[in-house]
């Protein structure tokens, strides 16, 4: 599809939808990095508070999690991209084999969106003459350059943000006194989650408070569950 430059009615208050692809993967990776590694550290510490065991668990969780997130994003987004490409090929064949029916589909779409039949027909004809395939990709399939799946971008954003975020509770655990390891990791993790929620909301132009509360609730729940598991197994072993 050809990229066009459009005038903006509010250049000082831009739309953020163009960031949705990488922002979703980045927030997912960072949130998973903070929550999973901190939960792992807390669970291990509640069972076996030896600094060596906690450090090994944290480093292993960071490495495995970053690779898993990157691979998972790449595979899932690649599947989405394959579906998009298959639909585009199917649409191209349909435009070649039955252009009249495809034109009628466009007219129906525009009527459903509120255009009068005559206006819908005029718009469909003009857009078809300009670029039939791009028009059907956008208006029939609902695809655009903004939403197009990008596996490498998603994998890189998710893997890198997971690593950076997971390093926060890991460093906190390594720096904390042994007796205070769990409280320090919990406090640092909650602070990191709050910061992540705020940064993600600001980057996407969304309400900050709601995003912060959301990540704190889910992150706190995950850590509470793993801490409980670690405490139960640690008590049983002892």
Residue frames as qw, qx, qy, qz and C-alpha x, y, z in Angstrom:
[[0.000, 0.887, 0.462, 0.000, 0.00, 0.00, 0.00],
 [0.384, 0.530, -0.030, 0.755, 1.18, 3.50, -0.78],
 [0.380, -0.513, -0.464, 0.614, 1.94, 5.72, 2.18],
 [0.111, 0.733, 0.299, 0.601, 0.26, 9.13, 2.02],
 [0.252, -0.112, -0.419, 0.865, 0.80, 12.25, 4.12],
 [0.150, -0.727, -0.608, -0.280, -2.41, 13.79, 5.43],
 [0.022, -0.531, 0.195, -0.824, -2.99, 17.24, 6.95],
 [0.378, -0.320, -0.780, 0.383, -3.72, 17.14, 10.70],
 [0.231, -0.775, -0.329, -0.487, -6.54, 19.14, 12.25],
 [0.558, -0.808, 0.114, -0.153, -4.92, 19.02, 15.69],
 [0.683, 0.474, -0.464, 0.306, -1.13, 18.61, 15.33],
 [0.037, -0.519, 0.594, -0.614, -0.58, 19.45, 19.00],
 [0.657, -0.143, 0.560, -0.484, -2.96, 16.69, 20.11],
 [0.387, 0.345, -0.748, -0.415, -1.99, 13.74, 17.87],
 [0.934, -0.100, -0.085, -0.333, -3.54, 10.28, 17.61],
 [0.309, -0.593, 0.740, -0.081, -1.62, 7.43, 19.21],
 [0.932, 0.144, 0.228, -0.243, -3.02, 4.47, 17.28],
 [0.655, 0.634, -0.408, 0.051, 0.17, 4.25, 15.18],
 [0.036, -0.579, 0.737, -0.346, 1.99, 3.17, 18.34],
 [0.845, -0.212, 0.185, -0.455, -0.36, 0.30, 19.13],
 [0.906, 0.253, -0.340, 0.018, 1.76, -2.46, 17.53],
 [0.529, 0.342, -0.567, 0.531, 5.03, -1.90, 19.33],
 [0.283, -0.462, 0.388, -0.745, 3.46, -0.40, 22.46],
 [0.895, -0.215, -0.043, -0.388, 1.32, -3.48, 23.12],
 [0.890, 0.147, -0.362, 0.236, 4.34, -5.78, 22.80],
 [0.292, 0.471, -0.460, 0.693, 6.55, -3.47, 24.88],
 [0.496, -0.442, 0.293, -0.687, 4.07, -3.11, 27.74],
 [0.961, -0.108, -0.139, -0.214, 3.34, -6.85, 27.67],
 [0.763, 0.276, -0.432, 0.392, 7.05, -7.68, 27.78],
 [0.078, 0.477, -0.453, 0.749, 7.85, -5.20, 30.54],
 [0.678, -0.380, 0.162, -0.608, 4.88, -6.19, 32.68],
 [0.975, -0.028, -0.214, -0.051, 5.67, -9.89, 32.30],
 [0.584, 0.401, -0.476, 0.521, 9.34, -9.24, 33.07],
 [0.183, -0.480, 0.430, -0.742, 8.59, -7.41, 36.29],
 [0.785, -0.267, 0.139, -0.541, 5.83, -9.71, 37.51],
 [0.960, 0.081, -0.266, -0.034, 7.25, -13.10, 36.53],
 [0.577, 0.359, -0.517, 0.522, 10.81, -12.54, 37.74],
 [0.215, -0.443, 0.441, -0.750, 9.79, -10.78, 40.96],
 [0.861, -0.215, 0.031, -0.460, 7.23, -13.51, 41.63],
 [0.885, 0.182, -0.397, 0.164, 9.88, -16.17, 41.00],
 [0.299, 0.436, -0.531, 0.662, 12.32, -14.43, 43.31],
 [0.481, -0.391, 0.322, -0.716, 9.74, -14.00, 46.06],
 [0.941, -0.086, -0.140, -0.296, 8.59, -17.60, 45.75],
 [0.774, 0.241, -0.470, 0.351, 12.14, -18.94, 45.96],
 [0.090, 0.459, -0.474, 0.746, 13.04, -16.59, 48.80],
 [0.673, -0.363, 0.171, -0.621, 10.02, -17.67, 50.82],
 [0.986, -0.042, -0.143, -0.078, 11.11, -21.28, 50.43],
 [0.836, -0.127, -0.022, 0.533, 14.92, -21.02, 50.40],
 [0.011, 0.996, 0.048, -0.073, 16.19, -17.51, 51.20],
 [0.697, -0.310, 0.297, 0.575, 19.81, -18.32, 50.27],
 [0.150, 0.778, -0.158, -0.590, 21.17, -15.42, 48.16],
 [0.117, -0.315, 0.805, 0.489, 22.80, -17.79, 45.66],
 [0.251, 0.367, 0.893, 0.072, 19.56, -19.67, 45.00],
 [0.219, 0.804, 0.367, -0.414, 17.61, -16.43, 44.62],
 [0.040, 0.687, -0.397, -0.608, 20.16, -14.96, 42.21],
 [0.166, -0.096, 0.899, 0.393, 20.30, -18.09, 40.06],
 [0.258, 0.560, 0.781, -0.097, 16.50, -18.27, 39.93],
 [0.165, 0.828, 0.147, -0.515, 16.27, -14.60, 38.97],
 [0.006, -0.553, 0.592, 0.586, 18.91, -14.75, 36.22],
 [0.195, 0.104, 0.940, 0.259, 17.45, -17.96, 34.81],
 [0.247, 0.682, 0.640, -0.255, 13.96, -16.45, 34.87],
 [0.125, 0.776, -0.118, -0.607, 15.18, -13.33, 33.08],
 [0.040, -0.377, 0.758, 0.530, 16.99, -15.21, 30.32],
 [0.173, 0.260, 0.940, 0.135, 14.29, -17.81, 29.76],
 [0.208, 0.715, 0.535, -0.399, 11.50, -15.27, 29.95],
 [0.116, 0.685, -0.249, -0.674, 13.07, -12.82, 27.50],
 [0.003, -0.204, 0.854, 0.479, 13.67, -15.55, 24.91],
 [0.154, 0.406, 0.898, -0.062, 10.22, -17.01, 25.46],
 [0.206, 0.741, 0.322, -0.552, 8.51, -13.64, 25.11],
 [0.119, 0.574, -0.464, -0.664, 10.41, -12.75, 21.95],
 [0.023, -0.034, 0.940, 0.339, 9.77, -16.14, 20.38],
 [0.173, 0.516, 0.802, -0.246, 6.13, -16.13, 21.41],
 [0.222, 0.727, 0.099, -0.642, 5.54, -12.66, 19.99],
 [0.086, 0.433, -0.658, -0.609, 7.30, -13.54, 16.75],
 [0.068, 0.143, 0.970, 0.183, 5.32, -16.74, 16.26],
 [0.178, 0.619, 0.683, -0.345, 1.94, -15.25, 17.17],
 [0.201, 0.737, -0.034, -0.644, 2.37, -12.07, 15.15],
 [0.003, -0.294, 0.791, 0.537, 3.75, -14.08, 12.22],
 [0.166, 0.365, 0.916, 0.020, 0.55, -16.12, 12.27],
 [0.199, 0.763, 0.367, -0.494, -1.45, -12.91, 12.18],
 [0.080, 0.620, -0.423, -0.655, 0.68, -11.63, 9.28],
 [0.123, -0.021, 0.926, 0.356, 0.14, -14.89, 7.38],
 [0.218, 0.599, 0.749, -0.180, -3.63, -14.52, 7.75],
 [0.150, 0.786, 0.050, -0.598, -3.47, -10.92, 6.54],
 [0.003, 0.449, -0.668, -0.594, -1.39, -11.86, 3.49],
 [0.180, 0.212, 0.945, 0.174, -3.71, -14.75, 2.65],
 [0.223, 0.726, 0.552, -0.344, -6.75, -12.46, 2.81],
 [0.105, 0.725, -0.234, -0.639, -5.02, -9.91, 0.60],
 [0.072, -0.200, 0.850, 0.481, -4.18, -12.57, -1.99],
 [0.200, 0.454, 0.867, -0.036, -7.78, -13.79, -1.90],
 [0.180, 0.795, 0.279, -0.508, -9.04, -10.25, -2.38],
 [0.014, 0.551, -0.523, -0.650, -6.69, -9.69, -5.30],
 [0.122, 0.077, 0.932, 0.332, -8.03, -12.81, -7.03],
 [0.181, 0.639, 0.710, -0.234, -11.62, -11.76, -6.41],
 [0.121, 0.754, -0.025, -0.646, -11.00, -8.30, -7.88],
 [0.012, 0.366, -0.722, -0.587, -9.60, -9.91, -10.98],
 [0.059, 0.190, 0.962, 0.187, -12.32, -12.55, -11.36],
 [0.092, -0.699, -0.692, -0.155, -15.45, -10.62, -10.36],
 [0.225, 0.068, -0.143, 0.961, -14.86, -6.86, -10.16],
 [0.355, -0.446, -0.335, -0.751, -18.59, -6.03, -10.36],
 [0.708, -0.511, -0.487, -0.024, -19.41, -8.07, -7.26],
 [0.571, -0.190, -0.318, 0.733, -16.47, -6.51, -5.42],
 [0.005, 0.277, 0.086, 0.957, -17.75, -3.06, -6.34],
 [0.559, -0.527, -0.417, -0.485, -21.18, -3.96, -4.98],
 [0.704, -0.378, -0.475, 0.369, -19.53, -5.04, -1.74],
 [0.328, 0.016, -0.165, 0.930, -17.89, -1.65, -1.41],
 [0.273, -0.408, -0.269, -0.828, -21.17, 0.13, -2.07],
 [0.687, -0.507, -0.496, -0.154, -22.88, -1.96, 0.63],
 [0.614, -0.235, -0.392, 0.643, -20.09, -1.18, 3.09],
 [0.134, 0.125, -0.031, 0.983, -20.37, 2.56, 2.50],
 [0.463, -0.475, -0.394, -0.637, -24.17, 2.49, 2.76],
 [0.720, -0.449, -0.508, 0.145, -23.87, 0.64, 6.07],
 [0.490, -0.164, -0.269, 0.813, -21.54, 3.39, 7.27],
 [0.017, 0.681, 0.408, -0.608, -24.13, 6.05, 6.58],
 [0.009, -0.273, 0.429, 0.861, -23.69, 7.19, 2.97],
 [0.674, 0.431, 0.185, -0.571, -26.66, 7.60, 0.66],
 [0.843, 0.180, 0.487, 0.140, -26.78, 4.90, -2.06],
 [0.565, 0.802, 0.049, 0.189, -25.84, 7.32, -4.86],
 [0.100, -0.891, 0.425, -0.126, -23.00, 8.77, -2.82],
 [0.734, -0.360, 0.575, 0.027, -21.82, 5.30, -1.83],
 [0.828, 0.415, 0.329, 0.183, -21.76, 4.21, -5.48],
 [0.346, 0.906, -0.141, 0.198, -19.84, 7.32, -6.51],
 [0.356, -0.770, 0.522, -0.090, -17.31, 6.87, -3.72],
 [0.837, -0.116, 0.530, 0.069, -16.88, 3.17, -4.50],
 [0.742, 0.615, 0.179, 0.200, -16.31, 3.82, -8.21],
 [0.176, 0.922, -0.272, 0.209, -13.81, 6.63, -7.64],
 [0.501, -0.644, 0.572, -0.079, -11.83, 4.73, -5.01],
 [0.885, 0.104, 0.444, 0.097, -11.81, 1.60, -7.17],
 [0.619, 0.750, 0.020, 0.230, -10.46, 3.56, -10.10],
 [0.078, -0.891, 0.406, -0.187, -7.80, 5.11, -7.86],
 [0.141, 0.405, -0.886, 0.174, -6.59, 1.86, -6.19],
 [0.777, -0.218, -0.348, -0.476, -9.05, -0.99, -6.01],
 [0.744, -0.064, -0.615, 0.254, -6.90, -3.39, -3.98],
 [0.220, 0.125, -0.485, 0.837, -5.88, -0.82, -1.38],
 [0.466, -0.257, -0.015, -0.847, -9.51, 0.27, -1.02],
 [0.842, -0.209, -0.406, -0.287, -10.73, -3.27, -0.37],
 [0.606, 0.044, -0.609, 0.510, -7.84, -4.00, 1.99],
 [0.016, 0.152, -0.377, 0.914, -8.74, -0.94, 4.01],
 [0.501, -0.099, 0.074, -0.857, -12.55, -0.89, 3.87],
 [0.853, -0.058, -0.373, -0.360, -13.49, -4.56, 3.44],
 [0.781, -0.004, -0.549, 0.297, -10.72, -6.31, 5.36],
 [0.471, -0.875, -0.068, -0.089, -10.13, -3.52, 7.86],
 [0.804, -0.201, 0.047, 0.558, -6.35, -3.57, 7.40],
 [0.192, 0.973, -0.064, 0.109, -3.98, -0.63, 7.18],
 [0.556, 0.504, -0.454, 0.480, -0.30, 0.21, 7.44],
 [0.296, -0.601, 0.413, -0.617, -0.87, 1.26, 11.04],
 [0.808, -0.269, 0.358, -0.383, -2.31, -2.11, 12.08],
 [0.803, 0.396, -0.439, -0.074, -0.23, -4.36, 9.83],
 [0.888, -0.443, 0.100, 0.078, 1.40, -7.19, 11.76],
 [0.365, 0.767, -0.488, 0.201, 5.18, -6.80, 12.18],
 [0.929, -0.267, -0.247, 0.074, 6.65, -9.95, 13.78],
 [0.658, 0.184, -0.299, 0.666, 10.24, -8.69, 14.18],
 [0.082, -0.545, 0.143, -0.822, 9.15, -5.39, 15.71],
 [0.750, -0.502, -0.077, -0.424, 6.89, -7.16, 18.20],
 [0.920, -0.117, -0.274, 0.255, 9.54, -9.77, 19.09],
 [0.477, 0.326, -0.280, 0.767, 12.27, -7.17, 19.60],
 [0.279, -0.566, 0.097, -0.770, 10.06, -4.83, 21.65],
 [0.842, -0.436, -0.131, -0.288, 8.78, -7.64, 23.86],
 [0.884, -0.024, -0.281, 0.372, 12.16, -9.33, 24.42],
 [0.366, 0.392, -0.256, 0.804, 14.06, -6.12, 25.15],
 [0.382, -0.560, 0.096, -0.729, 11.47, -4.65, 27.49],
 [0.903, -0.348, -0.236, -0.088, 11.15, -7.98, 29.32],
 [0.757, 0.088, -0.322, 0.562, 14.90, -8.02, 29.94],
 [0.122, 0.451, -0.204, 0.860, 15.07, -4.40, 31.08],
 [0.584, -0.517, -0.015, -0.625, 12.05, -4.71, 33.35],
 [0.925, -0.242, -0.292, 0.027, 13.05, -8.09, 34.80],
 [0.574, 0.282, -0.393, 0.661, 16.42, -6.63, 35.77],
 [0.247, -0.618, 0.147, -0.732, 14.70, -4.27, 38.24],
 [0.818, -0.484, 0.077, -0.301, 13.50, -6.86, 40.79],
 [0.922, 0.094, -0.217, 0.307, 16.62, -8.96, 40.16],
 [0.367, 0.481, -0.313, 0.733, 18.96, -6.09, 41.05],
 [0.472, -0.601, 0.153, -0.626, 16.78, -5.21, 44.03],
 [0.951, -0.282, -0.086, -0.090, 17.04, -8.79, 45.29],
 [0.803, 0.211, -0.250, 0.497, 20.80, -8.89, 44.85],
 [0.169, 0.522, -0.261, 0.794, 21.26, -5.57, 46.66],
 [0.602, -0.597, -0.047, -0.528, 18.83, -6.19, 49.52],
 [0.201, -0.430, 0.794, -0.381, 19.92, -7.55, 52.91],
 [0.267, -0.045, -0.952, -0.141, 19.01, -11.22, 53.25],
 [0.006, 0.361, 0.784, -0.505, 16.54, -10.59, 56.07],
 [0.285, 0.583, 0.219, -0.729, 14.76, -7.85, 54.08],
 [0.150, -0.099, 0.755, 0.631, 14.93, -9.45, 50.63],
 [0.086, 0.519, 0.830, 0.188, 11.21, -10.17, 50.19],
 [0.001, 0.833, 0.384, -0.398, 9.92, -6.77, 51.44],
 [0.131, -0.577, 0.338, 0.732, 12.49, -4.91, 49.32],
 [0.134, 0.059, 0.816, 0.559, 11.60, -6.87, 46.17],
 [0.073, 0.658, 0.749, -0.031, 7.89, -6.36, 46.79],
 [0.037, -0.821, -0.171, 0.543, 8.22, -2.60, 47.25],
 [0.127, -0.448, 0.524, 0.712, 10.54, -2.16, 44.27],
 [0.163, 0.238, 0.876, 0.387, 8.29, -4.31, 42.09],
 [0.080, 0.769, 0.611, -0.171, 5.17, -2.36, 42.96],
 [0.063, -0.762, 0.093, 0.638, 6.98, 0.90, 42.25],
 [0.156, -0.233, 0.719, 0.636, 8.20, -0.46, 38.91],
 [0.155, 0.468, 0.850, 0.185, 4.69, -1.64, 38.00],
 [0.048, 0.837, 0.371, -0.399, 3.22, 1.75, 38.85],
 [0.087, -0.622, 0.367, 0.686, 5.86, 3.45, 36.71],
 [0.189, 0.036, 0.852, 0.487, 5.19, 1.04, 33.85],
 [0.151, 0.663, 0.731, -0.050, 1.46, 1.66, 34.01],
 [0.010, 0.846, 0.117, -0.520, 2.01, 5.42, 33.94],
 [0.140, -0.466, 0.576, 0.657, 4.55, 5.31, 31.10],
 [0.206, 0.230, 0.884, 0.350, 2.39, 2.99, 29.00],
 [0.130, 0.775, 0.587, -0.195, -0.67, 5.16, 29.53],
 [0.029, -0.790, 0.108, 0.603, 1.20, 8.33, 28.64],
 [0.189, -0.265, 0.731, 0.599, 2.69, 6.75, 25.52],
 [0.086, 0.365, 0.866, 0.331, -0.77, 5.66, 24.39],
 [0.184, -0.257, -0.103, -0.943, -2.60, 8.81, 25.46],
 [0.565, -0.444, -0.665, -0.205, -4.76, 6.85, 27.94],
 [0.488, -0.781, 0.059, -0.385, -5.82, 7.70, 31.52],
 [0.291, 0.508, -0.723, 0.368, -2.85, 7.16, 33.84],
 [0.465, -0.330, 0.567, -0.595, -4.71, 6.28, 37.03],
 [0.919, 0.097, 0.088, -0.372, -6.66, 3.40, 35.54],
 [0.757, 0.455, -0.457, 0.100, -3.54, 1.88, 33.96],
 [0.065, 0.515, -0.694, 0.500, -1.55, 2.12, 37.21],
 [0.660, -0.205, 0.466, -0.552, -4.30, 0.48, 39.28],
 [0.922, 0.253, -0.133, -0.261, -4.68, -2.29, 36.70],
 [0.647, 0.445, -0.572, 0.237, -1.01, -3.33, 36.69],
 [0.143, -0.452, 0.655, -0.588, -0.69, -3.01, 40.47],
 [0.797, -0.118, 0.286, -0.519, -3.68, -5.27, 41.13],
 [0.944, 0.261, -0.180, -0.092, -2.59, -8.04, 38.77],
 [0.462, 0.541, -0.588, 0.386, 1.08, -7.79, 39.72],
 [0.330, -0.434, 0.582, -0.603, 0.28, -7.85, 43.43],
 [0.904, -0.033, 0.147, -0.400, -2.00, -10.85, 42.97],
 [0.838, 0.386, -0.378, 0.080, 0.68, -12.80, 41.09],
 [0.240, 0.512, -0.647, 0.513, 3.31, -12.13, 43.73],
 [0.576, -0.336, 0.440, -0.601, 0.93, -13.01, 46.57],
 [0.963, 0.088, -0.049, -0.251, 0.15, -16.37, 44.98],
 [0.746, 0.402, -0.459, 0.268, 3.80, -17.32, 44.39],
 [0.052, -0.527, 0.589, -0.610, 4.82, -16.10, 47.84],
 [0.774, -0.235, 0.292, -0.511, 2.11, -18.30, 49.34],
 [0.952, 0.220, -0.210, -0.041, 3.29, -21.30, 47.33],
 [0.477, 0.518, -0.549, 0.450, 6.90, -20.71, 48.34],
 [0.339, -0.475, 0.511, -0.630, 5.92, -20.37, 52.01],
 [0.912, -0.104, 0.121, -0.378, 3.88, -23.58, 51.99],
 [0.906, 0.286, -0.277, 0.141, 6.58, -25.66, 50.33],
 [0.258, 0.590, -0.536, 0.546, 9.33, -24.05, 52.41],
 [0.552, -0.430, 0.434, -0.568, 7.49, -24.86, 55.62],
 [0.975, 0.020, 0.004, -0.220, 6.85, -28.41, 54.49],
 [0.738, 0.445, -0.410, 0.299, 10.49, -29.01, 53.56],
 [0.010, -0.574, 0.550, -0.607, 11.75, -27.54, 56.80]]
